[in-house]
Amino acid sequence: MAYDSSLSAQLYERALEVLPGGVSRNTVLRKPYPLYADFASGCRVTDVEGVERIDFANNMASLIHGHAHPAIVEAVSEQLKAGTAFTLATEVEIRFAEHLVGRNDGFDKVRFVNSGTEAIMGSLKAARAYTGRYKIAKVEGAYHGLYDYAEISQTADPSNWGSEANPAAVPVAYGTPPGVLVDVVVIPFNDPERAIAILDEHKGELACVLLDLMPHRVGLNPATSQYVSALRDWTGADGSLLVLDEVITFRSEYGGAQEWYDVSPDLTALGKAIGGGFPVGAIAGRADVMDVMNPLADTVLFPHSGTFSANPITMTAGLAAMEMFDRHAVDRVNSLARRAMVGIEEAIKEAGASASVTGGGSMFRVHMKDTAPTNYREAFVTPDESRRLHLLLDHLFDAGFLMINTCAATTSTAMGEEEVDALVEAMAEGFARIR
Ligand SMILES: Cc1ncc(COP(=O)(O)O)c(C=O)c1O
């Protein structure tokens, strides 16, 4: 690495000695080195060089109130003094479960875990335990965390993704057991005919169909109601479950993005925003399905535990954050995101840029494509698009904005129209520069 006297460069040199690639999560990697956060407040983060930026990344869509919200800081500080984790239950986990159950009629019961990955893994295992089947179906390209089964096809590329009518089950990690590839059925997004034709080949075999209603890596488009209904009807008739991954999209409406549709899933995996800034996951759903985890049953179909599950720090922060994320707050962050999308579309038009924007709720994503992609294959980033996307991301970064590394963004209650308009203006400059 060329010599660079910045504090971040020095920290990264140390990090390279002790962390693979110098990072603990690949999403923070930037070239030539990641930046290191010093402190943050509201929608602004200051790095160790003293540079302040407006945060549209919100820790990968997980912060709905920005950073260090006073009410969350106060509630958590009180709980810190009273203890952080016990081999005992706490009242706050009941209060938080009551709150979440009150947000969505389909949530009869809730089980807390520590990450979205764990929520997805637990949901798939619950579906298997309930149905007595072990295969699952998932959407090509959709990211659901690290569980072997849930990550299949997430990084498929033109060299291995197979035909559109029959997408291949492509592993992500080397060493994925070959049996996993046989037990995961991959379906295309927002293509009910092709998806149902594939599922029909597996009647009676699937524990569940796993669906993110607005999958980020698949292009960040809301699922069509025809698609969601087709999957709901098919799973209902088949005796398999519909599991929704609302780890990101729960922030889209008071009861999650599922409010956009006239269907109710059997299980919903939650995470990110519901932790109020702390690690979290949850499985919520129908009482009879959730009961596979019931330790009081004669036969416990899915024994489930976790040392830090429902720890009172996360529960306290999550409850405080979600209580403040009422319908009014949800509408406000959503309208800020809509304003950003409209502004970015205009900026693209004005600059004549080869770009487009997709999104819904409080999240949006910029693509370096003339036409907005509608599925994973269309959203797949070509080398030239990647080059231009990185130029845009670097420009936004230098202009004082933090984005998710796919050029996606989320709004938070800590920002207002001023911050959104500033981002749109910086985007417009970026589009004018990048050809
Ligand atoms: C849709 C979706 N599901 C699951 C996960 C996994 O969540 P976690 O990173 O908390 O394990 C993510 C994380 O980005 C996600 O975006």
The ligand as a Gaussian input file, in Angstrom:
#p B3LYP/6-31G(d) Opt

LIG

0 1
 C      -33.052000      -9.305000       3.693000
 C      -32.022000      -9.742000       4.683000
 N      -32.179000     -10.887000       5.351000
 C      -31.295000     -11.298000       6.275000
 C      -30.158000     -10.571000       6.548000
 C      -29.174000     -11.058000       7.566000
 O      -29.215000     -10.240000       8.676000
 P      -27.945000     -10.125000       9.668000
 O      -26.886000      -9.367000       8.931000
 O      -28.475000      -9.421000      10.874000
 O      -27.523000     -11.527000       9.971000
 C      -29.941000      -9.368000       5.869000
 C      -28.734000      -8.559000       6.132000
 O      -28.366000      -7.681000       5.404000
 C      -30.892000      -8.943000       4.911000
 O      -30.694000      -7.815000       4.220000

